[in-house]
Amino acid sequence: MTDIRYILVLLAGVVLTNWMGRVLGDRVALPLIQVAVGAAIGSVTSLSAPLKPDQFFLIFLPPLLFFDGWRVSKTDLAANAPLILSMALGLVVVTVGCVGLMLHWLIPAMPLAVCFALAAVLSPTDVVAAGAVARHIPIPRGVLRLLEGEALFNDAAALICLRLAIAAVVTGTVPVLDSLAAFVWAAGGGIAIGIAFSWMVATAKAFMVRRVGEDTSGQILISLLIPYGAYLLAEAAGSSAVLAAVAAGMMMSRIEVSGRALPLTRLRRGAVWETLQFTLNCVMFLLLGEQMPGILSGAARSIAEGGHHAVAWLGLYVAATVLALAALRFAWVLAALCCWPAGRGQSGAPRAFPRWRLVAVMAFGGVRGAVTLAAALSLPLVLTGGMPFPARDLAVFIAAAVILVSLALANVALPILLRGIDLPLDPADAAQEREARAEALQAALDALAETVETQTADADAPTVAAVVADHYRHRLDQLQAEGVDGGTAAWPEERRMHLLAIQAERRSIVGLVQRRRIPIDLAHKLLRETDAEEVALPVAPGMGEG
């Protein structure tokens, strides 16, 4: 019962912090509010729970990574792949090496392997936190896509480095060849398992739908189970469970554009996933705050472990670590953008947007989040011989403090850096979307015309088809004038014609993405619109659903 009450308190905290953020006019980033409320829950109530890293990763990471992989722009990922991979892999390795050496120089009492482990904990960024900080700021689309792409893949690289560093602390050695082989298997195996598992589930699901029909609630439940299945399979195989969840989401996104699911299923599933993502993100930061009192209570021990006896030294450790992380990130992003500029003009920033501000936004946008804290808490308590893990309390404290400082810096710096930036829709993207819409509407008109020609026995068909066709011509005319239109249907024959036209639109959209004429994220957007239009069609008395 205590666990149930704790969960209910956390869910109430999600609602409360969201209200507080709105009352404050979004001047304070929602994650900071949630950390503060979580700390209050941990301080003034008896409701608490130890944050077990394995359970934390299993509960939160699979659905969040799966959903991010589902909705991330694959076109932007492909266009900016060198830049994203350089940050997700190269920057992580450089951060582990440089920050680890700096920490060992600053805190000689902390063994070098432990310093590398702490640097690995601090190396991954949290796009959830960055997005929440910049939720009401016109952040350039390309910058946000780069941050998302980096965060999708750097978790895996950081956790692999952390595993190697812990092995060095526990055993005293790190076999280089075995480490490289483990890295290759972790990356390649995780991606392969995620893709294969998603494909097998989608195939089995399609087979059952053909045999027994589609149940909306069951389909939604299957989509919720897929990320956990991919994650657990990859974990059992010794590969990267993080990359498996991401790859599963990206694969399901591609499968989804086949349009085989019912429109109502897609709409309800989208609503469920949006709610789940919002809830899990908020709970993550509440849990982070709830752990803070316990972490701060170990500050005295942390000072002693560092070889000093003044609280000010803790502030120095944190400040030096934050400065080192920021300087490395700024230099790396600047160099990477010079070598691999953002692809195909999709930076989302106008030409007047100065490069130094773009680099600064990327640097401050790389905030640390709840995954960093969970990774820090995953440091073992004891070594193989039963000796305490050296400087563990100090490492956990520095990780938690860096999270809070990075969130606070982003909350202050991003609005200043992005002030006065007007971000119009990318002209190339706007033209591509208009062309796709026009082609889909024309397909609907062609389907209506073909229906009239083949159904000459029905005297009302030409008249009703003409009414529906006028609706689509009006939408097409407004689209060409860059407008938006909607409509309704009232009678059975008119509803049937609307359904026929919508299905033609959907087939056209699926054909466009299969021929690689439009990106998958645009296809999802257009399919959602056709789904909403189909579900919104009124049903005349005496007619059943669909």
N, C-alpha and C positions, 0 to 999 in steps of 0.2 A: 504493500500500500504506500510505503514511503516513496518508492520509485515512481509510482503513478502520480502522487502529489507533486513530486519534483518535475515530472514531465509537464503537468498542467501549469505549474508555476512558470516554467520556461515558455510555454505557448502563450500564457497571459503576458509575459514579458515581451514577446514578439509584438503583440498588439500595442502594448503600452509604449514601447520605444518608437514604433512607427508613428503613433500619435504625437509623441514628444518631438520627433523630428519635424513633423508638419507644423506644430505650434512654434517651434524655433525658426520656422521659415527656411529650413535646410541650410542654415548658416553653420551648423555643426554636423559633421558627417555622421550618418546613421551608425556605422560601426563603433565610433567613439562613444555614442550614447549607449549602445548596447553593452560595450565593455564596462561602462560606469554602472549601469543597472545590474549587470551580472555580478560585479564586485559588491554591490550593495546586497544582493541576494545571498552571496557567500558570507558576508560579514554579519548581517543582522538576523539571518534565519538559520535554523538547524538543518535545513534542506541542502544537501550537497552530495556530490558523487565524485569519486576519483575518476579522473580522465584517463582511461586506459587506451593508449595509442592504437593498439590493434583494433579494438572495438570502434574507436573514433573513426579510423580510416575506413573500416568496413561499412559503418552506418552512413557516413557523410560523403566520402569521396566518389563511390560508384555512380550514384544518381547525378551528382553535380557535374562530374567530368563527362558522363554520358550525354547530358543535356547540352553542355558546352560544345561537345563534339558534334551534336545533332545540328545546332543552330549556327555554328561558326561558318563564315563565308569560305567555302572551299576555293573559290576563285581567288580571293585575296590571299589565302594561304599559299596557293600555288604560285601566284605572282610574286610574293615576298618570301618564298621558301628559304633562300640563302640567308636573308636578314634574320628571319625568325629562328632558324636552326643555329645561327651563330650566337644568338642571345640565349637560346634555350640550352645549348650544349657548351659552346665555347665560353660564354660569360660565366656559367656555373663552375666550370673547371678552373678558370682563372680566379674566380672569387674564392673558391676553396683553397687554392694555393696561396694567394696574396693575403687574404684576410686571416687565414690560419697562421701564416708566419708573423703577421703583425700582432695577432693576439698573443702568440708565444713570446714575442719580444716585450710586449706590454705587461704580460702576466707570466713571469718565468715559472711560477709555481704550478701553472697549468701545463701538463705534458703536451708535447707537440701533436701527438695523435688526437688528443682531446680537442685541441685548438682546431685541427682540421675537421673534426666531427661537428664542432659548433659552427664553423664556417659553412659546412654543407647544410646544416640546419637553416642558416640564414640566407642561403643562395636562392631558393625559389621565391618568386613573386606571387602575389595573390590578386588575380584580376577581379575577383569578387569585391575585395576591399577597394581597389582602385575605381571600379565601376560605381560602387556605392558612394565613394567620396565625390566623384564627378557626376553624380546622377543628374543634377540640374545645371550642369555646365556644358556649353556647346563644344565638347571635346572632338577634335578632328576624327572623322571616321577611320582613316588609315591608322592613326595613332592607337585608337581603341582596338582595331583589328590586330595590330602588331602586339599589343599588350596581351590580348586574348590568346593569340597563337603562341606567344612565348610561354604564358602560364600553363597552357595545355600540355607542353612537353618538358618544361624545366623541372617539374615535380619529380618525374621519373629519373632524370639525370642526378638531381640532388639526393634523392633517396638511395640511389646506387652508390654515390660517393659516401653518403653517411654510413651505409652498410660496410663499406671497405674500411672507413676510418674506425668504426667500432671494432671490427675484426683486428685492426692493428693494435688497438688499446688492449683487447682481451688476450690476443695470442702473441703480440709483439712483432708479428711479421705480416707482410702483404705480398702474396705471390703475384707478380706482375702479369704473367701470361694467363693465369687462371682468372685474374681480375678482368683482363681484356675480353676473354671468352665469355665471362659472366655478363659483361656489359653488352656484348653483341647479342647473346641469347635473350637477355632481359628486354632489349629494345625490339629486336626482330620477332622474338617469340610472342611478346605481349601484343604487338600489332597483328600478327598472324592469327592468334587465338581470338582476339576481339572481332576481327573480320569474319573468320570462319564460324564463330558461335552465332553472330548476328544473322549470317546467311542461312545457317541451318534452322534457326528459330523462325525466320521469315518464311522459309520454304515449308516447314511443318505447319505453320499457321495458315499459309495460303491453301495447303492441301485440306486442312480441316474446315476452312471456310467454304471451300467448294463442296465438301461432303455434307456439312450440317448447317451452313449459313454463318453469318457473322453476328456475334454478341458484343455490343459496345463495351459493356463493363468488363467482360473477359479480355477483350483486346487491350484495354487500358491496363489491366493488371499484368498482362504479359509484358507490356512495354516497361512497367516498373520493375519486373523481375530480370529483364535482359541484362542491365548493367551489373547487377549482383552476380549473375551467373558467369559473365565474362570475367569479372574481377576475381572470383573465387577459383575459376579454372586456371587463370594465369598464375595466381598465387600458388596453387598446388603444383603447377609445372615449374615453379622457380623463376618465372619471367616477370616482367613489369606488369603488375595488376593495374597500375595507373594508365599506362598506354593501352592496355586491353580495353578499359572502359571508354577511353577517348575514341579508339578505333571502332568499337562497337557502335558508338553514337554516330560517327561519320558514315559508317556502312548503312545503318538504318535510315539515315537521312537520304542516302542515295536510293535505297529501296523504296522509300516512302513516295518518291515522285512518280512511281508507277501508277499512283492514283487508284490502287485496288481497294483500299479501305473505304468504308462508308463515310460520306461527308460528316454525319453526326458523330461518328467515332473520332475523326480527326479533330473536330472542334472541341469535343469534350476532353479528349486526351491532351490537347494543348492547354486547356484551362487547368487540368489537374497538374500538369508538369510545371506550369507557371507558379501555381500555388505552392507546390512542393519545393521548388527552387527557392522561392522567397522565404519559406519557413525554415528550411535547412540553413540557408545563409545567415539568417538572423540568429538562430539557435547556436550556430558555431561561435559567433562573437559573444553571445551571452555566456556560453560555457567558458570562453577564454577569460572573460571578466570574473566569472565565479572562481576560477583557479588562482586569480591574482593574490588574494589575501594569503593563501598558503605559500605561494612563491615568495611573497615579501617577508613572510615570517622566517624564511631561511636566509635572509639578507645578511644577518650577523655571521652565520657560518660561512657565507660566500666571501665576506671580507677577509675572514681568517684564512680561508683557502687561498685567497689571492696574495697572502703575505703582507697585508696592510691592516690597519686598525681604525681607519677613518671612513665614515660613510661616503665622504666626497669621492673616494677612489671608485666606488661603484658608478657614480655619475661620469667619471673620467673614462671608465671602461666602455660605458654605453655610448658616450659622445664620440670617442675615437672609433668605435665600431661603425656607428652610423655614418661618420665622415668618410671612412674608408670605403664602405659600401656605395655611398653616393658618388664619390670621386671615380671609383672603378666603373660604375655604371655609366656615368656621364662620358668618360673617355671612350668606353667600349661602344656606346651608341653612336657617338660622333664618328668614330673610325668606321663602324659598320655601315652607317648611312653614306659615307664617302665611297666605300667599296661597293655596296649593294643598295643603291637608291630604291625607294619604294616603287613597286612595279606598276606599269600601265596607267600611270597618272591617277592612281586610286588613293593617294595620300589623304584625300578629303580636306586638305588645307589649301586655302587660296594662295596664289603666288606671293601675295604680300606678307604671308606668314613667315617671319624670320626663321632661318635654320636654327639659330641658337635657342630660340623659344621652343621649337619643335623638339630639340634634343633635351632641353630642360623638362618639358612635359613628360617625355619618355622616362627621364631619370626619376622625377618625383612620382610618376605614376607607378613605378615598380615597388609598391608597398608590400610589406610582409603581413601575413594573416594567420588564421587559426591553424593551418597546416604546419606552419613553422613551429608553433607552440607544441602541437601534437608530436612533431618529430623530435623536439627537444625533450619532451617527457618520455619518449621512447628510449632514451639513453638508459642502459641497464643500471640497476642499483648496485650490483656487485659484479666482480670479475670472476673468472673461472675458479680461482683459489679461495673465493669467499671474501676477498678484500673489497672495500667500498670502491665504487667507480670514482676515479679521481676528479675533483672539482665539478661534480655533477650539479650541485645546487647553484654554483656560480654560473655554469653554462645555461641552465634553465632560466635564471634571473636575467642574464644578458639578452637571451632570445626574447623573453616576454617584454623587456623594456624596449628593445629595438622595434618590436611590433607597434607598441604604443607611440613611440617617437615618429616612426615612419608614417603612421596614420595621421598624426597631428601635423607633420610637415606637409603632407599631401593636402590636407584640409585647408591649410593656409596658402600654400604655394600655387596649387592648380588654378584656383579662381583668379589669382593675380596674373599668372602667365597667360591665361586664356581670355582675359578681359578684353572686350572690344573686338573679338574675333567673330566675323560673320561667315558662317559655313553654309553656302548654298549647296544644293544637291549636285553631285558630280555630273556635268553635262553628258558625258559618255554613258553613265549609268541611266540617266533620265531618258536619253534617246533609246537605249536598249529596252527599257521597260515599256516605253510607248509603242515601240515596234512589236514587242511580244503581245501586249494587250490588243493592238490593232489586228494582229494575225489571228488571235484567239476569237475576237468578235467576228472577224470575217468568216472564220470556220463555222461559227454558230449560224450566220446568215446563209452560208452555203448549205448547211444541214437542213435548215428550214425550207429553202427553195427545193431541195431534193425531195423532201417529204411531201410537199405540195404536188410535185410532179408524179409521185408514185402512189398517192392516195386520192385519185380522181373520184372514187366512189363516194367519198365523204364530202357532201356539199358544203359543210361548214369549215372544212380544213383550210381552204384557201383564205377565207376571211380571218379565221383565228390566227393562222400563220402570219398573215399580213400585219395583224395587231402586234404580235410578238416581234416580228421583224422590224416594225417601226421603233419598238423599244430598243432593239439592238442598234439600229441605224442612228438613233438619237444618241446612244452611248458612244458610238463610234465617232459621230460628228463632234461631240463634246470632248472626246479624247484627243481628237486632232486639234481642238482649241485648248487643250491642256486642262479640261474640266473633269468633273466626276459626276456620275449619275447613279441613281438607284431605281428600283421599280417594284411593283407588286403584281400578283396574278390572282384572279378571283374565281375562275370557272374551270371545271375539270379539263376541258380541251385546251384551254389556254395554259393551264398548269403543265399538261403533257408536252405542249410545244416548248414551254420554258425549260422543262427538264431535258428535252431533246437538244435544245440549243446549249444549255449548260454543259451537258455531256460532251458536245462537240468542242466547246471551249477547253474542257479538261483534256480531251485527247490531243488537242493542238498544243497545249502547254507541255504535256508529257513528251510529245514528239520533239518540241523545241529543245528540251533539256537532254533528251536522248541523242539528238544530233549535235549537242554541245553548242547550241546557238545562244543559250541563256544559262547563267549560273544556277546552281541548285537552290541557293537561298532565295533568288527571285522567283523560281518555280514554286517554292513553298508559299511565298507570299501570294502569288496569283491563285494557287490552288485553294488557299484559305478563303480568298474572296469568293471563289465559285462555290465552296462549301457553305459559306455563310448565306449566299444568295439562294442556294438550293434549300437549305434548312428553313429559311425565312419564307419560302413560298407558302401561302395560306392553303389550307385544305378545305374544300367545299363540304357542306353537310353530306354525310353518307359515304364519304371517301375515307379510306384508311391511310395510314402513314406509308409513304413511299413506295 
